[in-house]
Amino acid sequence: MLRRLVTAAATVLALMLPAPLGAQASAPDPGLPGAYAAGYVDTTVSAAGRSFSARVHYPATAAGNAQPVATGRFPAIAFGHGFLQSISRYQSTLAHLASWGFIVIAPGSQGGFSPSHSAFADDLNAALTWAVAQDTTSGSRFAGRVSTDRLGLSGHSMGGGASILAAARNPRVVTVANLAAAETNPSAKAAAATLTLPVQLVAGERDSIAGVADHQRPIYTSKLPAKQLRIIRGGYHCGFMDSSSLFCDSGGISRATQLQISKRLLTQWFLRHLAGDLAYDDAVWGTPAQTDPAVSFEGVR
């Protein structure tokens, strides 16, 4: 009887005490929608001497256009579209990031047949400058809602390469994670060699437009740690978009599967390296990342 009482008391005490470090419950799955509703608004970004249209996705009190921003302060990410691609083709990914507590600004600039990669990089940085200014702009829906010291960059293809160029020009950027980043002019590979902030390059194994060997791997190789190259098995270039356009490729997995994987990779990276959530360190760098059957792992911290 005494032994039973001691055991019961110990169990109650264990339930009352906080879990030890390293013994926390599993973090929520970033491949699934986050806790926030995803709002969006179309706006004109004017900052740093630049002006362009953009769509902003953000954590909201309800899903949809021009809904109130959720309570709290949120990191800001500028996202660059691919060559000749509308920002609407990335709707699901940008809304997914918003549902996890990120404000994502997607410039609609440089959408023609002769885009300037350098100007696009400047537009991405102008989008971040605009977001920071909104935090203290009276009447802005984002007033008091921006974590101004937590700025990130992302993008697809041309926009992915431009995100590397932008990071090399902006000391306020904390981290970069992008999709099928393409080599640019000026060179994203050369810009990557100057960066020490954490960068994740997500690629598609069967990408026949901006393939790993000629684009992501040279950028990864030139980049100083910390860095990652995550290659989605069977993934393809246009599988990072919600729908295909002219001259698209195909892969060995469905678009829905690839999008779910890429959303997970981007979100857990930004949670760890932009939001600073250590609960996702193992998912990004540990055994789960290194043994993921859907995504190969290369990385140096």
Residue frames relative to the residue before (quaternion, step in Angstrom):
aa qw qx qy qz dx dy dz
M 1.0000 0.0000 0.0000 0.0000 0.00 0.00 0.00
L 0.6539 0.5119 -0.3121 0.4614 3.56 0.94 -0.92
R 0.6407 0.5248 -0.3296 0.4533 3.59 0.97 -0.85
R 0.6474 0.5188 -0.3225 0.4558 3.61 0.98 -0.80
L 0.6505 0.5155 -0.3180 0.4583 3.57 1.00 -0.83
V 0.6460 0.5161 -0.3157 0.4656 3.59 0.98 -0.86
T 0.6594 0.5135 -0.3061 0.4558 3.57 0.94 -0.90
A 0.6590 0.5074 -0.3053 0.4637 3.56 0.96 -0.89
A 0.6484 0.5162 -0.3159 0.4619 3.57 0.97 -0.84
A 0.6497 0.5169 -0.3156 0.4596 3.58 0.98 -0.84
T 0.6416 0.5293 -0.3230 0.4516 3.57 1.02 -0.78
V 0.6511 0.5082 -0.3070 0.4728 3.56 0.96 -0.91
L 0.6533 0.5156 -0.3131 0.4577 3.59 0.94 -0.89
A 0.6501 0.5238 -0.3177 0.4496 3.59 0.96 -0.84
L 0.6564 0.5090 -0.3098 0.4626 3.57 1.05 -0.75
M 0.6733 0.5061 -0.2891 0.4550 3.56 1.12 -0.67
L 0.6733 0.5038 -0.3004 0.4500 3.60 1.07 -0.69
P 0.5341 -0.6131 0.4577 0.3596 3.62 -1.11 0.56
A 0.5610 -0.5998 0.4440 0.3582 3.56 -1.15 0.65
P 0.5187 -0.6309 0.4664 0.3398 3.61 -1.06 0.66
L 0.6442 -0.5074 0.3952 0.4139 3.54 -1.25 0.44
G 0.7783 0.2971 -0.2399 0.4985 3.54 -0.98 0.86
A 0.7091 0.4127 -0.2612 0.5086 3.60 1.25 -0.11
Q 0.3086 0.7768 -0.4950 0.2372 3.57 1.15 0.59
A 0.6005 -0.5468 0.4303 0.3940 3.55 -1.22 0.43
S 0.6494 -0.5305 0.3723 0.3978 3.54 -1.20 0.55
A 0.4652 -0.6694 0.5051 0.2834 3.55 -1.01 0.85
P 0.6118 -0.5518 0.4041 0.3974 3.63 -1.12 0.53
D 0.5436 -0.6402 0.4496 0.3041 3.56 -1.14 0.73
P 0.2962 -0.7904 0.5061 0.1768 3.63 -0.49 1.12
G 0.5335 0.5986 -0.4223 0.4227 3.58 1.24 0.12
L 0.6565 0.4500 -0.2891 0.5320 3.55 1.33 -0.25
P 0.6423 -0.5097 0.3727 0.4344 3.63 -1.13 0.36
G 0.4726 -0.6936 0.4774 0.2602 3.55 -1.10 0.75
A 0.7503 -0.4452 0.2875 0.3952 3.52 -1.36 -0.10
Y 0.6871 0.4840 -0.2846 0.4611 3.60 1.18 -0.43
A 0.4676 -0.5813 0.5701 0.3439 3.52 -1.31 0.37
A 0.3671 -0.7352 0.5303 0.2086 3.58 -1.11 0.68
G 0.0995 -0.7832 0.6129 0.0324 3.54 -0.64 1.16
Y 0.0690 -0.7867 0.6083 0.0800 3.55 -1.26 0.19
V 0.0375 -0.7732 0.6323 0.0304 3.51 -1.30 0.43
D 0.3177 -0.7077 0.5967 0.2056 3.57 -1.10 0.72
T 0.0512 0.8160 -0.5665 0.1030 3.54 -0.82 1.01
T 0.3993 -0.6394 0.5769 0.3146 3.53 -1.35 -0.03
V 0.2319 -0.7640 0.5913 0.1134 3.53 -0.76 1.10
S 0.0371 0.7680 -0.6376 0.0475 3.56 -0.80 1.04
A 0.3382 0.7155 -0.5352 0.2952 3.55 -0.45 1.23
A 0.8477 0.1554 -0.1214 0.4925 3.54 -1.25 0.54
G 0.6878 -0.5036 0.2783 0.4426 3.57 1.04 0.78
R 0.6504 0.4811 -0.3140 0.4970 3.59 1.25 0.27
S 0.0566 -0.7908 0.6089 0.0271 3.57 -1.17 0.52
F 0.2007 0.7680 -0.5790 0.1860 3.58 -0.81 1.02
S 0.5320 -0.5981 0.4852 0.3518 3.54 -1.27 0.36
A 0.0059 0.7922 -0.6095 0.0304 3.56 -1.16 0.62
R 0.2656 -0.6974 0.6294 0.2169 3.51 -1.33 0.34
V 0.1616 -0.7852 0.5950 0.0568 3.54 -0.91 0.99
H 0.1358 -0.7543 0.6392 0.0635 3.56 -0.84 1.05
Y 0.0425 0.8250 -0.5554 0.0955 3.58 -0.90 0.89
P 0.5803 -0.5497 0.4523 0.3955 3.59 -1.24 0.35
A 0.0450 -0.8353 0.5458 -0.0478 3.56 -0.66 1.14
T 0.5875 -0.5668 0.4442 0.3692 3.52 -1.34 0.19
A 0.7687 0.0303 -0.0295 0.6382 3.58 1.30 -0.38
A 0.5453 -0.6308 0.4393 0.3343 3.57 -1.13 0.61
G 0.6292 0.5717 -0.3991 0.3435 3.55 -1.15 0.64
N 0.7300 -0.4533 0.3167 0.4017 3.51 -1.38 -0.04
A 0.8829 0.0393 -0.0464 0.4656 3.55 -1.06 0.95
Q 0.3090 0.7399 -0.5335 0.2691 3.58 1.05 0.71
P 0.6180 -0.5467 0.3930 0.4058 3.62 -1.14 0.45
V 0.4940 -0.6411 0.5001 0.3080 3.56 -1.12 0.71
A 0.5335 -0.6307 0.4617 0.3231 3.56 -1.03 0.80
T 0.5870 -0.5747 0.4395 0.3632 3.54 -1.25 0.45
G 0.6137 0.5346 -0.4186 0.4028 3.56 -0.98 0.89
R 0.4011 -0.6514 0.5685 0.3027 3.52 -1.38 -0.11
F 0.1330 -0.8317 0.5391 -0.0008 3.54 -0.85 1.02
P 0.5172 -0.6190 0.4866 0.3355 3.61 -1.05 0.73
A 0.2990 -0.7508 0.5657 0.1639 3.57 -1.21 0.59
I 0.0969 -0.7750 0.6242 0.0186 3.56 -1.04 0.90
A 0.2054 -0.7349 0.6299 0.1446 3.56 -1.02 0.82
F 0.1317 -0.8125 0.5676 0.0178 3.58 -0.80 1.08
G 0.2109 -0.7998 0.5551 0.0877 3.56 -0.81 1.06
H 0.4110 -0.7190 0.5120 0.2281 3.59 -0.86 1.00
G 0.5652 -0.5927 0.4586 0.3449 3.54 -1.33 0.23
F 0.7231 -0.4335 0.3275 0.4266 3.55 -1.36 0.22
L 0.8568 0.0074 -0.0828 0.5089 3.55 -0.81 1.18
Q 0.5493 0.6189 -0.3984 0.3957 3.61 1.17 0.36
S 0.4279 -0.6761 0.5443 0.2521 3.52 -1.09 0.81
I 0.5456 -0.6135 0.4502 0.3511 3.57 -1.08 0.63
S 0.5474 0.6197 -0.4008 0.3945 3.61 1.19 -0.36
R 0.5999 0.5762 -0.3627 0.4202 3.61 1.16 -0.45
Y 0.7050 0.4163 -0.2570 0.5135 3.60 1.26 -0.18
Q 0.2433 0.8292 -0.4776 0.1587 3.56 1.34 0.25
S 0.7152 0.4695 -0.2929 0.4269 3.61 0.69 -1.01
T 0.6557 0.5062 -0.3177 0.4614 3.60 1.00 -0.75
L 0.6827 0.4830 -0.2956 0.4618 3.59 0.89 -0.89
A 0.6416 0.5019 -0.3190 0.4844 3.58 1.05 -0.74
H 0.6121 0.5481 -0.3481 0.4514 3.59 1.06 -0.71
L 0.6582 0.4951 -0.3102 0.4748 3.59 0.90 -0.88
A 0.6298 0.5298 -0.3357 0.4582 3.59 1.01 -0.77
S 0.6540 0.5265 -0.3218 0.4377 3.59 0.99 -0.79
W 0.6891 0.4425 -0.2667 0.5081 3.57 1.26 -0.36
G 0.6756 -0.5558 0.2856 0.3912 3.57 1.20 0.35
F 0.5701 0.5611 -0.4049 0.4430 3.57 1.10 0.69
I 0.3122 -0.6880 0.6196 0.2127 3.54 -1.18 0.71
V 0.0666 -0.8244 0.5619 -0.0148 3.59 -0.59 1.15
I 0.1262 -0.7936 0.5943 0.0331 3.55 -0.66 1.17
A 0.0803 -0.8113 0.5790 0.0015 3.57 -0.68 1.14
P 0.2781 -0.7769 0.5409 0.1630 3.61 -0.28 1.20
G 0.3229 -0.7436 0.5534 0.1910 3.56 -1.09 0.74
S 0.4501 0.7206 -0.4259 0.3112 3.58 1.28 0.14
Q 0.8078 0.2998 -0.2235 0.4556 3.55 -1.42 0.16
G 0.3541 0.7726 -0.4565 0.2632 3.55 0.97 0.89
G 0.5603 0.6440 -0.3744 0.3622 3.60 1.25 0.00
F 0.7280 -0.4411 0.3132 0.4212 3.56 -1.35 -0.16
S 0.7694 0.2604 -0.1635 0.5599 3.62 1.18 -0.36
P 0.0386 0.8379 -0.5429 0.0408 3.58 0.56 1.09
S 0.3535 -0.6822 0.5918 0.2437 3.53 -1.26 0.49
H 0.3654 -0.7414 0.5219 0.2106 3.58 -0.55 1.16
S 0.6378 0.5325 -0.3246 0.4519 3.55 1.03 -0.78
A 0.6676 0.4854 -0.2980 0.4795 3.58 0.94 -0.88
F 0.6253 0.5336 -0.3452 0.4529 3.59 1.03 -0.70
A 0.6170 0.5287 -0.3374 0.4753 3.58 1.04 -0.75
D 0.6576 0.4967 -0.3095 0.4744 3.58 0.98 -0.82
D 0.6230 0.5294 -0.3407 0.4642 3.59 1.08 -0.67
L 0.6260 0.5269 -0.3399 0.4636 3.60 1.01 -0.75
N 0.6792 0.4698 -0.2938 0.4813 3.57 0.93 -0.83
A 0.6148 0.5313 -0.3469 0.4684 3.59 1.08 -0.67
A 0.6111 0.5476 -0.3479 0.4535 3.59 1.08 -0.69
L 0.6579 0.4851 -0.3075 0.4872 3.59 1.02 -0.76
T 0.6229 0.5297 -0.3363 0.4672 3.59 1.02 -0.78
W 0.6347 0.5287 -0.3124 0.4691 3.57 1.02 -0.84
A 0.6571 0.5189 -0.3136 0.4478 3.59 0.91 -0.92
V 0.6447 0.5137 -0.3196 0.4673 3.57 0.96 -0.85
A 0.6688 0.5052 -0.3022 0.4541 3.58 0.94 -0.89
Q 0.6087 0.5765 -0.3556 0.4132 3.59 1.07 -0.69
D 0.5816 0.6161 -0.3708 0.3803 3.58 1.10 -0.65
T 0.7836 0.2694 -0.1449 0.5407 3.59 1.10 -0.65
T 0.4937 0.6489 -0.4331 0.3842 3.58 1.24 0.35
S 0.4040 -0.7308 0.5006 0.2283 3.56 -0.54 1.17
G 0.7975 0.2761 -0.2192 0.4896 3.57 -0.85 0.97
S 0.5428 0.6049 -0.4127 0.4113 3.58 1.23 -0.22
R 0.5193 -0.6309 0.4678 0.3368 3.58 -1.03 0.72
F 0.7088 0.4465 -0.2550 0.4830 3.60 1.21 -0.47
A 0.3556 0.7383 -0.4987 0.2822 3.61 1.25 0.20
G 0.8406 0.1080 -0.1207 0.5169 3.54 -0.78 1.09
R 0.6364 0.5554 -0.3118 0.4351 3.59 1.25 0.28
V 0.6643 0.5216 -0.2959 0.4462 3.62 1.24 -0.19
S 0.3134 -0.6970 0.6111 0.2061 3.58 -0.96 0.89
T 0.2192 -0.8608 0.4467 0.1074 3.54 0.17 1.31
D 0.6756 0.4541 -0.3031 0.4954 3.59 1.25 -0.19
R 0.6765 0.4271 -0.2865 0.5271 3.59 1.28 0.20
L 0.1611 0.8006 -0.5433 0.1948 3.53 0.14 1.39
G 0.0459 -0.8165 0.5753 -0.0162 3.58 -0.86 1.00
L 0.2681 -0.7469 0.5896 0.1508 3.54 -1.34 0.27
S 0.0474 0.7775 -0.6255 0.0461 3.53 -1.17 0.68
G 0.1609 0.7916 -0.5833 0.0849 3.56 -1.30 -0.06
H 0.3574 -0.7135 0.5652 0.2093 3.52 -1.36 0.19
S 0.8586 0.0527 -0.0534 0.5071 3.55 -1.03 0.88
M 0.8135 0.0691 -0.0088 0.5774 3.64 -0.49 -1.13
G 0.6720 0.4972 -0.2940 0.4635 3.57 0.96 -0.85
G 0.6126 0.5366 -0.3457 0.4662 3.56 1.14 -0.57
G 0.6520 0.4904 -0.3077 0.4896 3.56 0.99 -0.82
A 0.6504 0.5147 -0.3145 0.4616 3.57 0.99 -0.82
S 0.6057 0.5550 -0.3665 0.4367 3.60 1.10 -0.59
I 0.6200 0.5162 -0.3399 0.4834 3.60 1.13 -0.58
L 0.6344 0.5173 -0.3249 0.4737 3.58 0.97 -0.85
A 0.6646 0.5155 -0.3069 0.4454 3.57 0.92 -0.93
A 0.6502 0.5269 -0.3239 0.4413 3.59 0.93 -0.84
A 0.6526 0.5216 -0.3133 0.4515 3.56 1.03 -0.78
R 0.7077 0.4423 -0.2501 0.4909 3.61 1.22 -0.41
N 0.7548 0.3836 -0.1729 0.5032 3.57 1.22 -0.33
P 0.2506 -0.8108 0.5104 0.1389 3.62 -0.20 1.20
R 0.6014 0.5748 -0.3640 0.4189 3.60 1.21 -0.21
V 0.5418 0.6233 -0.4040 0.3934 3.59 1.24 -0.28
V 0.3386 -0.7714 0.5169 0.1524 3.55 -0.89 1.05
T 0.8027 -0.1063 0.1155 0.5754 3.59 0.97 -0.82
V 0.2227 -0.7411 0.6205 0.1273 3.54 -1.38 0.36
A 0.1056 0.7387 -0.6651 0.0275 3.56 -1.15 0.70
N 0.0501 0.8349 -0.5427 0.0775 3.58 -0.65 1.04
L 0.4443 -0.6930 0.5267 0.2120 3.55 -1.39 0.20
A 0.8502 -0.0919 0.0395 0.5168 3.59 -0.75 1.09
A 0.0588 0.8414 -0.5334 0.0641 3.57 0.93 0.91
A 0.2483 -0.7798 0.5629 0.1160 3.56 -0.86 1.02
E 0.5351 -0.5726 0.5015 0.3666 3.55 -1.21 0.51
T 0.1969 -0.8047 0.5579 0.0495 3.55 -0.97 0.90
N 0.2997 -0.6974 0.6089 0.2302 3.51 -1.41 -0.06
P 0.3867 -0.2572 -0.8249 0.3223 1.62 -0.85 2.40
S 0.6998 -0.5580 0.2986 0.3313 3.51 -1.30 0.54
A 0.3870 -0.6963 0.5613 0.2244 3.55 -0.88 1.02
K 0.5915 0.5680 -0.3615 0.4436 3.58 1.10 -0.65
A 0.6787 0.4741 -0.2911 0.4794 3.58 0.89 -0.89
A 0.6442 0.5155 -0.3261 0.4614 3.59 0.99 -0.79
A 0.6298 0.5541 -0.3358 0.4284 3.59 1.00 -0.82
A 0.6214 0.5707 -0.3371 0.4178 3.57 1.08 -0.70
T 0.6759 0.4862 -0.2889 0.4726 3.60 1.23 -0.36
L 0.6395 0.5754 -0.3057 0.4081 3.58 1.26 -0.28
T 0.1376 -0.7733 0.6121 0.0920 3.56 -1.07 0.80
L 0.5085 0.6334 -0.4343 0.3894 3.61 1.22 -0.19
P 0.6076 -0.5802 0.3867 0.3803 3.63 -1.12 0.52
V 0.0251 -0.7897 0.6122 -0.0297 3.57 -0.92 1.01
Q 0.1077 -0.7644 0.6334 0.0543 3.54 -1.02 0.91
L 0.1389 -0.7619 0.6301 0.0564 3.54 -0.93 1.02
V 0.1180 -0.7778 0.6157 0.0440 3.57 -0.63 1.16
A 0.0494 -0.8250 0.5614 -0.0432 3.57 -0.75 1.08
G 0.3764 -0.6886 0.5678 0.2485 3.53 -1.36 0.25
E 0.5141 -0.6807 0.4324 0.2922 3.58 -0.76 1.04
R 0.7805 0.3136 -0.1562 0.5178 3.61 1.00 -0.82
D 0.2714 0.7739 -0.5231 0.2320 3.58 1.17 0.51
S 0.0897 -0.8156 0.5713 0.0199 3.58 -0.64 1.15
I 0.6093 0.5383 -0.3489 0.4661 3.60 1.28 0.23
A 0.7591 -0.0215 0.0192 0.6504 3.58 0.95 -0.91
G 0.0948 -0.8750 0.4740 0.0259 3.52 0.58 1.25
V 0.6837 -0.5194 0.3387 0.3849 3.53 -1.24 0.57
A 0.6860 0.5273 -0.3055 0.3976 3.59 0.76 -1.04
D 0.7781 0.3582 -0.1802 0.4836 3.60 0.94 -0.85
H 0.7721 0.3465 -0.1730 0.5039 3.58 1.19 -0.35
Q 0.8047 0.2979 -0.1973 0.4740 3.62 0.21 -1.17
R 0.6690 0.5151 -0.3360 0.4174 3.61 0.87 -0.81
P 0.6462 0.4941 -0.3517 0.4632 3.66 0.86 -0.69
I 0.6310 0.5120 -0.3373 0.4753 3.60 1.03 -0.74
Y 0.6573 0.5143 -0.2991 0.4627 3.58 0.94 -0.93
T 0.6718 0.5125 -0.3060 0.4386 3.59 0.86 -0.94
S 0.7057 0.4615 -0.2753 0.4618 3.59 0.94 -0.81
K 0.5954 0.6050 -0.3490 0.3971 3.59 1.18 -0.55
L 0.4009 -0.6800 0.5605 0.2505 3.56 -1.06 0.82
P 0.5865 -0.5399 0.4337 0.4201 3.64 -1.14 0.38
A 0.5900 -0.1579 -0.7867 -0.0902 1.52 -2.26 1.10
K 0.0556 0.8057 -0.5827 0.0904 3.56 -1.03 0.84
Q 0.0782 -0.7697 0.6315 0.0522 3.51 -1.32 0.49
L 0.0963 -0.7179 0.6819 0.1014 3.50 -1.32 0.58
R 0.0274 -0.7989 0.5995 -0.0396 3.59 -0.50 1.24
I 0.1069 -0.8168 0.5669 0.0089 3.57 -0.49 1.22
I 0.3131 -0.7555 0.5514 0.1651 3.57 -0.63 1.19
R 0.4004 -0.7317 0.5025 0.2275 3.57 -0.64 1.13
G 0.8114 0.1691 -0.1737 0.5319 3.55 -0.70 1.15
G 0.4927 0.6900 -0.4133 0.3321 3.58 1.28 -0.10
Y 0.1566 -0.7902 0.5891 0.0641 3.56 -1.18 0.58
H 0.7207 -0.4909 0.2788 0.4023 3.55 -1.24 0.47
C 0.7638 0.3755 -0.2067 0.4825 3.57 0.74 -1.03
G 0.5018 0.6521 -0.4203 0.3825 3.58 1.26 -0.02
F 0.5958 0.5500 -0.3633 0.4588 3.58 1.28 -0.10
M 0.6638 0.4608 -0.2963 0.5092 3.59 1.32 -0.07
D 0.5988 -0.5913 0.4089 0.3530 3.57 -1.23 0.46
S 0.7893 0.0250 -0.0145 0.6133 3.59 1.19 -0.45
S 0.5069 -0.6637 0.4661 0.2919 3.55 -1.20 0.53
S 0.2197 -0.7345 0.6239 0.1516 3.52 -1.35 0.33
L 0.7471 -0.3414 0.2774 0.4983 3.58 -1.24 -0.23
F 0.8475 0.1905 -0.1609 0.4685 3.53 -1.23 0.69
C 0.3634 0.7357 -0.4959 0.2841 3.59 1.11 0.60
D 0.3944 -0.6903 0.5547 0.2452 3.54 -1.30 0.42
S 0.2961 -0.7229 0.5840 0.2208 3.57 -1.30 -0.21
G 0.2522 -0.7911 0.5455 0.1140 3.56 -1.25 0.39
G 0.6519 -0.5348 0.3921 0.3679 3.51 -1.33 -0.32
I 0.7056 0.3328 -0.2556 0.5710 3.59 1.28 0.15
S 0.5967 -0.5765 0.4124 0.3763 3.56 -1.22 0.35
R 0.6336 -0.5188 0.4099 0.4017 3.54 -1.26 0.41
A 0.6451 0.5323 -0.3296 0.4379 3.59 0.93 -0.89
T 0.6541 0.5073 -0.3139 0.4650 3.58 0.96 -0.84
Q 0.6772 0.4930 -0.3022 0.4550 3.57 0.87 -0.93
L 0.6510 0.5145 -0.3267 0.4525 3.59 0.93 -0.80
Q 0.6433 0.5147 -0.3364 0.4563 3.58 0.94 -0.78
I 0.6550 0.5029 -0.3125 0.4695 3.59 0.98 -0.83
S 0.6988 0.4741 -0.2925 0.4487 3.60 0.80 -0.97
K 0.6084 0.5355 -0.3537 0.4670 3.59 1.06 -0.66
R 0.6444 0.5215 -0.3159 0.4615 3.57 0.97 -0.85
L 0.6805 0.4984 -0.2995 0.4459 3.58 0.84 -0.97
L 0.6689 0.4919 -0.3030 0.4678 3.59 0.87 -0.92
T 0.6977 0.5002 -0.2891 0.4236 3.55 0.79 -1.04
Q 0.6949 0.4592 -0.3054 0.4615 3.60 0.80 -0.88
W 0.6048 0.5414 -0.3581 0.4614 3.60 1.12 -0.59
F 0.7057 0.4509 -0.2739 0.4729 3.58 0.82 -0.95
L 0.5952 0.5403 -0.3712 0.4648 3.59 1.08 -0.57
R 0.7047 0.4558 -0.2658 0.4743 3.57 0.93 -0.89
H 0.8354 0.2928 -0.1213 0.4491 3.58 0.62 -1.11
L 0.7096 0.3781 -0.2711 0.5291 3.61 1.20 -0.19
A 0.7332 0.3634 -0.2212 0.5305 3.59 0.87 -0.91
G 0.3977 -0.7539 0.4493 0.2677 3.61 1.23 -0.34
D 0.3884 0.7300 -0.4742 0.3022 3.58 1.18 0.54
L 0.2933 -0.8019 0.5013 0.1402 3.58 -0.26 1.30
A 0.5099 0.6479 -0.4253 0.3732 3.59 1.20 -0.27
Y 0.7137 0.4321 -0.2502 0.4913 3.59 1.21 -0.44
D 0.3707 0.7505 -0.4845 0.2544 3.60 1.21 0.15
D 0.6775 0.4899 -0.2982 0.4605 3.57 0.90 -0.91
A 0.6433 0.5270 -0.3224 0.4522 3.59 0.99 -0.78
V 0.7048 0.4527 -0.2562 0.4824 3.58 1.11 -0.70
W 0.8360 0.2189 -0.0611 0.4995 3.58 0.86 -0.97
G 0.6880 0.5482 -0.2758 0.3874 3.58 1.11 -0.61
T 0.8300 -0.2391 0.1797 0.4708 3.52 -1.31 -0.41
P 0.6350 0.5269 -0.3652 0.4310 3.67 0.86 -0.74
A 0.6725 0.4804 -0.2978 0.4778 3.59 1.02 -0.76
Q 0.7206 0.4758 -0.2524 0.4366 3.56 0.88 -0.95
T 0.7479 0.3437 -0.2032 0.5304 3.60 1.22 -0.36
D 0.3186 0.7634 -0.5020 0.2526 3.60 1.24 0.32
P 0.3593 -0.7688 0.4794 0.2238 3.64 -0.51 1.06
A 0.6819 0.4976 -0.2860 0.4535 3.60 1.19 -0.45
V 0.7950 0.2253 -0.0717 0.5586 3.58 1.19 -0.54
S 0.3452 -0.7240 0.5540 0.2230 3.59 -0.78 0.98
F 0.2794 -0.7763 0.5529 0.1169 3.54 -1.20 0.60
E 0.1232 0.7096 -0.6915 0.0567 3.51 -1.10 0.89
G 0.2532 0.7896 -0.5269 0.1866 3.57 -0.76 0.95
V 0.0935 -0.7568 0.6456 0.0399 3.50 -1.24 0.65
R 0.2960 -0.7691 0.5407 0.1689 3.59 -0.75 1.02
